[in-house]
Amino acid sequence: MPVHQFVHDGVLHDRGLANYWGYNTIGFFAPHNGYAAHGTRGQQVAEFKQMVKTLHAAGLEVILDVVYNHTAEGNEKGPTLSFRGIDNCSYYRLVDGDWEHYYDTTGTGNSLLMRHPYVLQLIMDSLRYWVTEMHVDGFRFDLAATLARQFHEVDRLSAFFDLIQQDPVISRVKLIAEPWDVGEGGYQVGNFPPLWSEWNGMYRDAVRDFWRGEDHTLGEFASRLTGSSDLYAHSRRRPRASVNFVTAHDGFTLRDLVSYNDKHNEANGEHNRDGESTNRSWNCGAEGATRDPAVLELRGRQQRNFLATLLLSQGIPMLSHGDELGRTQRGNNNAYCQDNEISWIDWRLTEEQRDLLEFTRYVVRLRTGHPVLRRRRFFLGETLTRADQPLPDLVWLAPDAEEMTEDDWQRGDAHCVGVFLNGDAIAEPDPCGRSVVDDSFLLLLNSHWEPVDFRLPDAAYGERWSALIDTADPEGIPDESEHKAGTGLTVGARSLVLLSRPSRKPGRRGGAARSRSATPARRHRELGAVVVAQNGLVAALGQHAAPVQFRGTGAGLDVVDGEVDLPVRPDRGVGAASSAPDSIRATTSPRLRRTTSPPS
């Protein structure tokens, strides 16, 4: 959430509520006084600087959530607090021919006038201040499409993008866009310039649909799993352009995503009219709290599926705070005004919550230890094997271990697929120019409501495979059993299995060694902690930093993984222009008999 100085809405005050998220900025150069611990007459500045210094010392970068698309003054009926009284028609966008009313593309009552030089100067001066004086490492821009509306349409050639591109300070930090607003043509996922990463809303939608068993989702899901090259390669960007997420601060928490079909926002005082009504969620058979052990087991499995998918996808994973703990907001998907138990984290964890936390730590460590799970460039695009060539960097496999065909992808009832990730075919070198080799992985995914029998590929892919993840297991981590090439393996209903085998090439190994005698609990302790951002900040691990858990109280935020390195510069070259998912087009999976679909 934002840390700029904000004010509480009068309408919320009248209801006995408060603006908990802080998307109501009035001071773009000041940390919010309500977050200060030792005074509000400048002490908050010193506190903020010390906090950033401490986080940097712990290997964490600080990315601010910033709101430059509107202010706290609302529409023409709102309070006059600052800019309206200074120069209303210079700072705000007004309706053409009706200057008494605001033209709003943010849903808050006003939008800043992004073609006026003083507005642009205000934003650029603010950004430079937070970098040069407060030493933050980047920004996530709320409703960033509004910032590109120099006139009516969203324009990637707007003055705002030009100023960012040429600025010697801002062009060198992390830039993350929420690439949409509520105006006409506001959904702009994949359309931001090369310096930018984006919240990938298409990733969120595809992953949610796949795991709730929707038809015609497999091809879209495969594209998102492998970095969304169809969205970003055309603008010469790399997988880090895609900030992958399943949940964020607005919307259901992960636990609520698998516990509710419908929103329950009555506590907001708007008769449940606020918040998104289309959530692509599935309650697993019961709405809300339940004691049914079968429903609870399925919900736990689905949470592990989402967490594993997120952390095994190419791109930058973003984990919403508390999802690793099974946090619930009781079905409220718009808790912006709930500064109470609905939004807070209860640190008195149940055994199931502790297991979920340990599972998340384990998968974070797997991702950190294996460069093939976080490639810097897209897959090359040619996925079919050839007798005269070594295995490609990625191969899509049907459950019978045959390579996926066009007909397989086109099947509407396809809910399962295997993907081979070749650790011996990583094209990019390490920072010292040496070749990188890694273990190879076989990821078997089944969103079908019945178990599916997979056959492992032949010995050309690997003679023996070790199981690392099985989300059907209550802990998510199977016994370290080995599976021979060509043998069968049953993947449970609505679950995934991750297998690995060692690299066959000499070189600089990227994979982390794993103790073969360690129990799951011991391995959990060995494998580090998940990063959780709090109090209005998004913390990002440095590229080579070990995972660290950051705990605190107050407003929760989202997490951006250590893959958020410096953005692509025009003089540094780019990766391949296409990837395997480009050849997927539609979707389906093979050889599943039809059964009755579950409720969704």
Phi, psi and omega per residue, in radians:
M1 nan 2.854 -3.092
P2 -1.195 2.686 3.039
V3 -2.019 -0.043 3.036
H4 -1.073 2.681 3.094
Q5 -1.030 2.209 3.133
F6 -2.290 2.946 3.109
V7 -2.126 2.734 3.137
H8 -1.524 2.456 -3.119
D9 -1.202 2.391 3.121
G10 -1.073 -0.649 -3.121
V11 -1.154 -0.579 3.079
L12 -1.245 -0.686 3.104
H13 -1.045 -0.692 3.127
D14 -1.130 -0.467 3.116
R15 -1.566 0.003 -3.072
G16 1.369 0.382 -3.139
L17 -2.012 3.117 -3.137
A18 -2.505 2.759 3.084
N19 -1.386 1.716 -3.046
Y20 -1.370 -0.582 -3.077
W21 -1.399 -0.640 3.097
G22 1.577 0.327 3.090
Y23 -1.451 0.990 -3.064
N24 -2.581 0.951 -2.941
T25 -1.194 2.495 3.003
I26 -2.308 -0.300 3.123
G27 -2.302 1.917 -3.008
F28 -1.514 0.017 -3.120
F29 -2.120 0.140 -3.047
A30 -2.238 2.362 2.980
P31 -1.173 2.573 -3.097
H32 -1.087 2.240 -3.066
N33 -1.143 -0.482 -3.121
G34 -1.186 -0.255 3.119
Y35 -1.598 -0.085 -3.092
A36 -1.379 2.545 -3.135
A37 -1.780 -0.357 -2.992
H38 -2.257 0.526 3.092
G39 2.199 2.722 -3.051
T40 -2.120 0.259 3.116
R41 -1.863 0.923 -3.131
G42 1.812 -0.308 3.134
Q43 -1.100 -0.505 -3.126
Q44 -1.112 -0.487 3.102
V45 -1.195 -0.822 3.119
A46 -1.101 -0.698 3.118
E47 -1.094 -0.748 -3.118
F48 -1.106 -0.790 3.141
K49 -1.074 -0.706 3.128
Q50 -1.169 -0.660 3.104
M51 -1.083 -0.809 3.137
V52 -1.070 -0.735 3.132
K53 -1.081 -0.715 3.137
T54 -1.172 -0.730 3.116
L55 -1.137 -0.696 3.093
H56 -1.090 -0.696 3.132
A57 -1.118 -0.461 3.124
A58 -1.562 0.101 3.134
G59 1.470 0.315 -3.122
L60 -1.927 2.363 3.008
E61 -1.630 2.773 -3.076
V62 -2.073 2.103 3.114
I63 -2.046 2.147 -3.095
L64 -1.542 2.450 2.954
D65 -1.525 2.032 -3.017
V66 -2.098 2.541 -3.076
V67 -2.109 1.601 3.115
Y68 -1.869 0.104 -3.085
N69 -1.530 -0.380 3.140
H70 -2.716 3.058 3.087
T71 -2.239 3.115 -3.094
A72 -1.350 0.012 -3.068
E73 -1.416 -0.110 3.037
G74 1.133 -2.733 -3.130
N75 -1.469 -2.860 -3.069
E76 -1.116 -0.251 3.112
K77 -1.691 0.006 -3.093
G78 -1.419 3.080 -3.121
P79 -1.283 2.632 3.021
T80 -1.653 1.848 -3.047
L81 -1.975 -0.525 -3.037
S82 -2.780 -1.515 -2.933
F83 -1.154 -0.614 3.130
R84 -1.063 -0.674 -3.137
G85 -1.342 -0.425 -3.136
I86 -1.370 -0.950 -3.120
D87 -2.896 1.503 -3.003
N88 -1.003 -0.829 -3.033
C89 -1.361 -0.202 3.078
S90 -1.552 -0.605 -3.066
Y91 -1.595 -0.480 -3.040
Y92 -2.032 2.606 3.085
R93 -1.470 2.150 -3.096
L94 -1.886 2.762 3.125
V95 -1.192 2.253 3.123
D96 -1.021 2.207 3.130
G97 1.385 -0.023 3.141
D98 -2.520 1.297 -2.984
W99 -1.300 0.048 3.047
E100 -1.451 -0.229 -3.071
H101 -2.143 2.637 -3.112
Y102 -1.566 2.548 2.998
Y103 -1.655 1.984 -2.935
D104 -2.009 2.108 3.037
T105 -1.995 0.211 -3.084
T106 -1.963 -0.269 -3.087
G107 1.398 0.197 -3.108
T108 -1.952 -0.102 -3.129
G109 1.968 -0.446 3.119
N110 -2.586 2.844 3.024
S111 -2.410 2.414 3.093
L112 -1.201 2.600 -3.091
L113 -1.473 1.693 -2.944
M114 -1.357 0.027 3.047
R115 -1.795 -0.071 -3.123
H116 -1.479 2.320 -3.066
P117 -1.067 -0.547 -3.140
Y118 -1.264 -0.582 3.065
V119 -1.173 -0.783 3.109
L120 -1.101 -0.680 3.111
Q121 -1.139 -0.720 3.110
L122 -1.013 -0.837 -3.096
I123 -1.150 -0.816 -3.115
M124 -1.143 -0.705 3.101
D125 -1.110 -0.676 3.110
S126 -1.132 -0.803 3.135
L127 -1.052 -0.785 3.140
R128 -1.109 -0.653 3.139
Y129 -1.053 -0.791 -3.082
W130 -1.247 -0.407 3.083
V131 -1.459 -0.884 -3.007
T132 -1.388 -0.575 -3.094
E133 -1.739 -0.654 -3.102
M134 -1.751 -0.191 2.980
H135 1.142 0.604 3.050
V136 -1.358 2.889 -2.982
D137 -1.870 -0.064 3.133
G138 2.943 -3.080 -3.019
F139 -2.492 2.542 2.911
R140 -1.940 2.097 -3.012
F141 -1.653 1.995 3.108
D142 -1.143 2.371 3.115
L143 0.753 0.977 -2.991
A144 -1.172 -0.340 3.114
A145 -1.076 -0.583 3.110
T146 -1.094 -0.584 -3.135
L147 -1.159 -0.370 -3.134
A148 -1.670 0.097 3.134
R149 -1.599 1.346 3.088
Q150 -1.134 -0.625 3.032
F151 -2.140 -2.009 -3.112
H152 -1.638 -0.866 -3.049
E153 -1.489 2.744 2.984
V154 -1.213 2.193 -3.003
D155 -2.264 2.003 3.139
R156 -1.247 -0.099 3.031
L157 -1.781 0.337 -3.089
S158 -1.196 2.856 -3.129
A159 -1.076 -0.599 -3.134
F160 -1.043 -0.838 3.137
F161 -1.148 -0.637 3.103
D162 -1.090 -0.753 -3.138
L163 -1.127 -0.737 3.102
I164 -1.080 -0.782 -3.061
Q165 -1.074 -0.703 -3.045
Q166 -1.629 -0.115 -3.086
D167 -1.294 2.203 -3.066
P168 -1.223 -0.273 3.130
V169 -1.710 -0.976 -3.007
I170 -1.228 -0.547 -3.114
S171 -1.191 -0.175 -3.082
R172 -1.837 0.053 3.101
V173 -1.887 3.036 3.131
K174 -1.263 2.328 -3.136
L175 -2.203 2.008 -3.093
I176 -2.153 2.224 -3.099
A177 -1.841 2.429 2.773
E178 -1.517 1.736 -2.828
P179 -1.493 0.905 3.081
W180 -2.796 2.866 2.905
D181 -2.577 -2.983 -3.062
V182 -1.691 0.061 -3.133
G183 -1.422 3.051 3.132
E184 -1.087 2.275 -3.129
G185 1.172 0.459 -3.027
G186 -1.401 -0.284 -3.110
Y187 -1.448 1.883 -2.963
Q188 -2.193 0.580 3.101
V189 -1.052 2.216 3.140
G190 1.571 -0.022 -3.014
N191 -1.948 0.177 3.127
F192 -1.493 2.811 -3.046
P193 -1.216 3.015 -3.009
P194 -1.030 -0.527 -3.107
L195 -1.237 -0.225 -2.900
W196 -1.759 2.516 2.805
S197 -1.736 2.811 -3.063
E198 -2.384 2.493 2.859
W199 -1.070 2.110 -3.060
N200 -1.632 1.546 3.131
G201 -1.120 -0.472 3.103
M202 -1.227 -0.555 3.029
Y203 -1.091 -0.874 3.138
R204 -0.934 -0.844 -3.061
D205 -1.174 -0.741 -3.094
A206 -1.171 -0.728 -3.125
V207 -1.191 -0.725 3.101
R208 -1.076 -0.790 -3.113
D209 -1.138 -0.710 -3.126
F210 -1.064 -0.853 -3.022
W211 -1.370 -0.226 2.989
R212 -1.653 0.146 2.963
G213 1.435 0.408 3.110
E214 -1.210 2.563 3.084
D215 -1.330 2.828 3.089
H216 0.966 0.812 -3.129
T217 -2.143 -0.221 -2.933
L218 -1.138 -0.781 -3.110
G219 -1.130 -0.774 3.083
E220 -1.058 -0.764 3.122
F221 -1.050 -0.755 -3.129
A222 -1.091 -0.690 3.101
S223 -1.098 -0.723 -3.128
R224 -1.230 -0.662 3.138
L225 -1.061 -0.579 -3.044
T226 -1.761 0.324 2.937
G227 1.906 -0.064 3.093
S228 1.069 0.848 3.126
S229 -1.104 -0.458 3.123
D230 -1.134 -0.377 3.132
L231 -1.630 -0.527 -2.910
Y232 -2.112 -0.396 -3.085
A233 -1.172 -0.539 -3.086
H234 -1.133 -0.431 3.103
S235 -1.764 0.359 3.052
R236 1.098 0.555 3.044
R237 -1.756 2.947 -3.068
R238 -1.995 3.111 -3.094
P239 -0.964 -0.467 -3.135
R240 -1.174 -0.187 3.049
A241 -1.164 -0.394 -3.099
S242 -1.676 1.917 2.993
V243 -1.577 1.806 -3.069
N244 -1.446 2.415 3.082
F245 -2.701 2.660 3.048
V246 -1.837 -0.651 3.076
T247 -2.360 2.801 3.072
A248 -2.472 -3.009 -3.106
H249 -1.104 -0.619 3.097
D250 -1.684 2.200 -3.039
G251 2.029 -3.068 3.123
F252 -1.169 2.588 2.858
T253 -1.238 2.968 -3.125
L254 -1.086 -0.744 3.131
R255 -1.112 -0.706 3.123
D256 -1.222 -0.494 3.120
L257 -1.065 -0.557 -3.138
V258 -1.796 0.179 -3.088
S259 -2.144 -0.213 -3.063
Y260 -2.393 2.380 2.950
N261 -1.498 -0.507 -3.037
D262 -2.240 2.694 3.080
K263 -1.246 2.687 3.113
H264 -2.402 1.369 -3.012
N265 -1.834 0.452 -3.080
E266 -1.019 -0.553 -3.097
A267 -1.150 -0.273 3.141
N268 -1.370 -0.170 3.064
G269 1.396 0.326 3.137
E270 -2.096 0.428 3.088
H271 0.998 0.630 3.078
N272 1.124 0.373 3.118
R273 -1.510 -0.365 -3.104
D274 -1.472 2.885 3.121
G275 1.475 2.797 -3.115
E276 -1.254 2.340 3.134
S277 -1.623 -0.362 3.122
T278 -1.807 1.777 -2.999
N279 -1.950 -0.094 -3.115
R280 0.900 0.723 -3.112
S281 -1.875 2.892 3.067
W282 -2.562 2.236 -3.031
N283 -1.473 0.068 3.083
C284 1.128 0.341 3.022
G285 2.038 -0.157 3.110
A286 -2.644 2.422 -3.112
E287 -1.473 2.042 3.061
G288 1.382 -2.672 -3.068
A289 -1.064 2.447 3.132
T290 -2.698 2.785 3.037
R291 -1.935 0.103 -3.130
D292 -1.166 2.006 -3.061
P293 -1.102 -0.580 3.140
A294 -1.179 -0.717 3.115
V295 -1.157 -0.759 -3.132
L296 -1.112 -0.685 3.120
E297 -1.125 -0.754 3.132
L298 -1.136 -0.685 3.108
R299 -1.106 -0.724 3.092
G300 -1.093 -0.717 3.118
R301 -1.116 -0.727 3.136
Q302 -1.147 -0.650 3.071
Q303 -1.101 -0.730 3.099
R304 -1.129 -0.654 3.096
N305 -1.050 -0.815 -3.123
F306 -1.131 -0.775 -3.113
L307 -1.132 -0.775 -3.135
A308 -1.149 -0.751 3.121
T309 -1.048 -0.793 -3.130
L310 -1.030 -0.799 -3.028
L311 -1.449 -0.227 3.082
L312 -1.764 0.034 3.125
S313 -1.488 2.577 3.021
Q314 -1.249 2.513 -3.061
G315 2.034 -2.861 -3.119
I316 -1.847 1.984 3.124
P317 -1.362 2.382 3.072
M318 -2.092 2.114 -3.088
L319 -1.923 2.131 3.139
S320 -1.273 2.405 -3.015
H321 -1.023 2.366 3.112
G322 1.584 -0.267 3.123
D323 -1.145 -0.543 3.100
E324 -1.246 -0.200 3.134
L325 -1.894 0.008 -3.078
G326 1.233 0.661 -3.127
R327 -1.201 2.460 3.102
T328 -2.122 2.566 2.982
Q329 -1.948 0.359 3.078
R330 1.030 0.602 3.094
G331 1.505 0.042 3.093
N332 -1.406 2.076 -3.116
N333 -1.862 0.312 3.109
N334 -2.637 1.040 -2.978
A335 -1.471 0.623 -3.081
Y336 -1.137 -0.357 -3.071
C337 -2.015 0.341 -3.053
Q338 -1.956 1.445 3.067
D339 -1.553 1.210 -3.049
N340 -2.810 -2.866 -3.051
E341 -1.076 -0.377 3.109
I342 -1.075 -0.708 -3.085
S343 -1.713 -0.440 -3.045
W344 -1.245 2.787 3.035
I345 -1.606 2.275 2.995
D346 -1.622 1.922 -3.059
W347 -1.392 -0.008 3.054
R348 -1.457 1.511 -2.973
L349 -1.406 2.462 3.002
T350 -1.378 2.984 3.123
E351 -1.072 -0.689 3.118
E352 -1.124 -0.670 3.115
Q353 -1.177 -0.684 3.100
R354 -1.121 -0.689 3.104
D355 -1.096 -0.717 3.136
L356 -1.138 -0.688 3.100
L357 -1.100 -0.776 3.137
E358 -1.133 -0.667 3.091
F359 -1.091 -0.750 -3.139
T360 -1.113 -0.755 3.084
R361 -1.000 -0.766 -3.104
Y362 -1.077 -0.802 -3.105
V363 -1.239 -0.614 3.046
V364 -1.017 -0.750 -3.141
R365 -1.152 -0.690 3.070
L366 -1.016 -0.808 -3.136
R367 -1.093 -0.784 -3.123
T368 -1.086 -0.607 -3.048
G369 -1.491 -0.112 -3.021
H370 -2.304 1.864 -3.104
P371 -1.118 -0.396 3.126
V372 -1.200 -0.332 3.090
L373 -1.526 -0.070 -3.121
R374 -2.569 0.986 -3.097
R375 -1.080 2.584 3.120
R376 -1.491 -0.290 3.141
R377 -2.259 2.777 -3.137
F378 -1.210 2.753 3.012
F379 -1.071 2.697 -2.964
L380 -1.212 -0.451 3.055
G381 1.959 -0.582 3.122
E382 -1.547 1.842 -3.032
T383 -1.801 -0.237 -3.108
L384 -1.319 2.427 -3.131
T385 -1.374 2.694 3.113
R386 -2.375 2.531 -3.061
A387 -1.125 -0.559 -3.045
D388 -1.626 0.137 -3.112
Q389 -2.317 2.697 3.045
P390 -1.191 2.980 -3.128
L391 -1.047 2.429 3.090
P392 -1.238 3.112 -3.063
D393 -1.298 -0.320 -3.121
L394 -2.665 2.386 3.083
V395 -2.374 2.266 3.065
W396 -1.598 2.288 -3.060
L397 -2.174 2.413 2.997
A398 -1.353 2.909 -3.140
P399 -1.008 -0.431 3.110
D400 -1.504 0.186 3.086
A401 1.321 0.074 3.015
E402 -1.451 2.669 -3.139
E403 -1.185 2.489 -3.128
M404 -1.071 2.391 3.095
T405 -1.848 2.989 3.100
E406 -1.044 -0.687 3.119
D407 -1.121 -0.653 3.099
D408 -1.055 -0.792 -3.117
W409 -1.176 -0.495 -3.052
Q410 -1.447 -0.168 -3.112
R411 -1.221 2.239 -3.110
G412 -1.238 -0.410 -3.100
D413 -1.704 0.345 -3.141
A414 -1.353 2.145 -3.121
H415 -2.298 0.183 -3.115
C416 -2.557 2.623 -3.130
V417 -2.863 2.685 2.984
G418 -2.003 2.598 3.098
V419 -2.367 2.229 3.104
F420 -1.681 2.153 3.118
L421 -1.907 1.957 -2.990
N422 -1.522 1.857 3.113
G423 -1.259 -0.219 3.093
D424 -1.585 0.039 -3.072
A425 -2.161 0.630 3.088
I426 -1.445 2.001 -3.001
A427 -1.318 -0.630 -3.006
E428 -1.417 2.482 3.103
P429 -1.408 2.994 3.053
D430 -1.386 3.087 -3.091
P431 -1.017 -0.331 3.126
C432 -1.697 0.115 3.095
G433 1.511 0.061 3.138
R434 -1.494 2.664 3.098
S435 -1.187 2.593 -3.130
V436 -1.988 2.218 3.008
V437 -2.133 2.722 -3.061
D438 -2.585 2.944 2.944
D439 -1.036 2.722 3.016
S440 -1.753 2.649 -3.040
F441 -2.231 2.600 3.024
L442 -2.187 1.981 -3.102
L443 -1.857 2.092 -3.128
L444 -1.931 2.107 -3.040
L445 -2.079 2.336 -3.141
N446 -2.442 1.823 3.056
S447 -1.684 0.142 3.096
H448 -1.223 2.680 -3.088
W449 -1.497 0.172 3.010
E450 -2.316 2.725 3.058
P451 -1.055 2.652 3.126
V452 -2.242 2.321 3.098
D453 -1.511 2.050 3.044
F454 -1.741 2.617 2.959
R455 -1.939 2.291 3.139
L456 -1.244 2.578 -3.128
P457 -1.164 2.968 -3.061
D458 -1.243 3.116 -3.007
A459 -1.131 -0.262 3.082
A460 -1.069 -0.504 3.108
Y461 -1.499 -0.536 -3.109
G462 2.872 2.381 -3.097
E463 -1.382 -0.620 -3.136
R464 -2.409 2.462 -3.121
W465 -2.171 2.418 3.085
S466 -1.842 2.360 -3.134
A467 -1.419 2.217 3.128
L468 -1.893 -0.626 -3.112
I469 -2.391 2.398 2.948
D470 -2.501 1.809 -3.032
T471 -1.231 -0.201 3.035
A472 -1.267 -0.355 3.062
D473 -1.298 2.388 -3.117
P474 -0.959 -0.507 3.079
E475 -1.668 -0.190 3.125
G476 1.471 -0.077 -3.068
I477 -2.177 2.012 -3.098
P478 -1.378 2.960 2.940
D479 -1.063 2.651 -3.044
E480 -1.356 1.049 3.117
S481 -1.384 2.650 3.103
E482 -1.869 2.582 -3.126
H483 -2.214 2.262 -3.115
K484 -1.436 2.686 3.084
A485 -0.998 2.426 3.078
G486 1.435 -0.077 3.127
T487 -1.537 2.926 -3.126
G488 -1.586 2.684 3.089
L489 -2.578 2.187 -3.137
T490 -1.584 2.158 3.068
V491 -1.726 2.140 -3.042
G492 -1.087 2.869 3.111
A493 -1.020 2.349 3.119
R494 0.841 1.122 -3.140
S495 -2.743 2.969 3.071
L496 -2.352 2.699 3.108
V497 -2.256 2.344 3.063
L498 -2.007 2.192 3.105
L499 -2.055 2.722 3.096
S500 -2.486 2.757 2.978
R501 -2.504 2.665 -3.048
P502 -1.166 2.793 3.095
S503 -1.154 2.623 3.087
R504 -1.759 -0.032 -3.051
K505 -1.990 2.557 2.979
P506 -1.300 2.719 3.125
G507 2.604 -2.982 -3.134
R508 -1.363 1.941 -3.079
R509 -1.305 2.330 3.077
G510 -1.695 -0.345 -3.053
G511 -1.345 2.609 3.101
A512 -1.580 2.405 3.094
A513 -1.149 2.573 -3.094
R514 -2.207 2.260 -3.135
S515 -1.189 2.094 -3.072
R516 -1.347 -0.290 3.138
S517 -1.707 -0.053 -3.069
A518 -1.270 2.420 3.016
T519 -1.313 2.829 3.098
P520 -0.955 -0.729 -3.123
A521 -1.136 -0.723 3.134
R522 -1.161 -0.739 3.124
R523 -1.051 -0.670 3.107
H524 -1.001 -0.809 -3.107
R525 -1.144 -0.594 -3.102
E526 -1.256 -0.408 -2.882
L527 -1.670 0.382 2.958
G528 1.417 -2.929 -3.024
A529 -2.241 2.787 3.084
V530 -1.525 2.615 -3.114
V531 -1.606 2.268 3.106
V532 -2.211 2.218 -3.112
A533 -1.696 2.444 -3.060
Q534 -2.348 2.902 2.981
N535 0.953 0.833 2.978
G536 1.418 0.217 -3.114
L537 -2.141 2.645 2.914
V538 -1.918 2.079 -3.122
A539 -1.724 2.340 -3.113
A540 -2.129 2.280 3.090
L541 -1.174 2.511 2.967
G542 -1.114 2.813 -2.977
Q543 -1.017 -0.596 -3.074
H544 -1.998 0.206 -3.111
A545 -1.358 2.615 3.043
A546 -1.378 2.648 3.134
P547 -1.086 2.487 3.135
V548 -2.354 2.447 3.082
Q549 -1.627 2.272 -3.128
F550 -2.023 1.955 -3.091
R551 -1.973 2.658 3.114
G552 -3.021 -3.077 3.108
T553 -2.060 2.927 3.109
G554 1.827 -2.864 -3.044
A555 -1.077 2.288 -3.123
G556 -1.587 2.728 3.137
L557 -2.346 -2.935 -3.096
D558 -1.791 2.825 -3.094
V559 -1.976 2.364 3.024
V560 -2.004 2.196 -3.039
D561 -1.225 2.921 -3.070
G562 -1.094 -0.087 3.089
E563 -1.229 -0.123 -3.110
V564 -1.335 1.411 3.074
D565 -1.694 -3.060 -3.040
L566 -1.027 2.509 -3.086
P567 -1.161 2.850 -3.139
V568 -1.110 2.291 3.043
R569 -1.787 2.559 -3.073
P570 -1.016 -0.421 -3.061
D571 -1.649 0.118 -3.057
R572 -1.840 0.059 3.137
G573 1.416 3.027 -3.098
V574 -2.407 2.985 3.096
G575 -1.474 -2.905 -3.136
A576 -1.120 2.625 -3.048
A577 -1.414 -0.158 -3.138
S578 -2.531 2.982 -3.137
S579 -2.548 3.051 -3.102
A580 -0.949 -0.786 -3.088
P581 -1.049 -0.390 3.137
D582 -1.031 -0.515 -3.093
S583 -1.524 0.026 -3.023
I584 -1.431 -0.718 -3.072
R585 0.985 -1.894 -3.087
A586 -1.518 -2.754 -3.068
T587 -2.589 2.751 2.929
T588 3.052 2.983 -3.139
S589 -2.325 2.860 -2.923
P590 -1.601 2.707 2.711
R591 0.897 0.692 3.025
L592 -1.869 2.319 3.060
R593 -1.359 2.608 -3.114
R594 -1.316 2.427 2.996
T595 -2.385 3.102 3.128
T596 -1.234 2.306 -3.142
S597 -1.246 2.607 3.099
P598 -1.359 2.926 3.046
P599 -1.155 2.588 3.123
S600 -2.385 nan nan
